[in-house]
Amino acid sequence: MLSHPAENWDSFDRPFWREFPYFLPCAVVAAVSLNAFFVVLLWLREVSAVLGVWPGGASEVVLLQTAPAFQSSRLVSESTPLLGGHQAGTEPSPPPVVVAPPLKTVITAPVIIAVLNYSLLALCNIAYLAILPVYLASVPLSLTPRTIGIFMGGMGIFNGTFQVLCTAALVERWGAKRMYQVAICAFFPLWVLFPTAVSTANNSSTGPCPWILWLLACIGVVLVTITSMSFSKYSRLQSSHPIVYSLGKLFLAVIFLFIRSAAPARAALGTTNGLSQTMASFMRTIGPACATSLYAVSREHQLLGGQLVYVVLLLISTLTLSASFLLPMTPCTHDN
């Protein structure tokens, strides 16, 4: 006999779920990451070639070797035919070797600027994501985990829909750098919105969720959506079909346009991207602990009236915006 639907909801009232209310979403995210790891391990050609599980071994992939000096004459572009010397009755020529420049030749001023921007952007983004659920669960808002999940899920749906429908067109109209700076500027009112909502809730006599708090929540969702344009996907896919062309604009994040542009050559794209991802990952590692700890200390000891964390985040956002002015106005993509 099928159980009553209410009994299924009661299973989440057990002591385990009350003590670890965020275990399920964290487990889902961990499962996605683990699945991505095995997909890369089993089906990515470069990894499979190294492990010897790709058909034909490493001979079927283009090898990247580190040369003692950057030799641009040996670089191979995508337009170079792999079997250019193959004639009828002759053996095919071996695959070309792409020489990757050493790391010290990649660390140039444009690369440092691009990596700095990406690292600061990652720090601002992860600080917001870490503080938001703690902020919503704190007094005076005191929202339940289920309410927080519904709010953040709805915010994600709105955010994703906007990025798909609008961001690519905005970047084409105003340019990548302008839209990137607009996204950074949205962090300033976003940080101010946090103490504003708390002050409104403390001074409200109409209940825990008056209409002004819902208005502030809607403004916050809009601001988060604007900040997400810096990570939104943007590229082009040559197709006359309107749907395919629209989806083809969703392949490369806006910030990565500048990272690709900063690479000294096409062969250095992998090194440049790896360097930027390493620095951004470092920021995402220390960001949550620093942001939440500073939030707790500010509230507990009433530093600057409990608002010290937002002052620090405003300073970091100011540094991020200042660094954005060093980026090129029109990034190139090394496609030619």
Beta strands, then each sheet from edge to edge (+ up, - down):
strand 1: 64-66
strand 2: 98-100
sheet 1: 1+ 2+
end
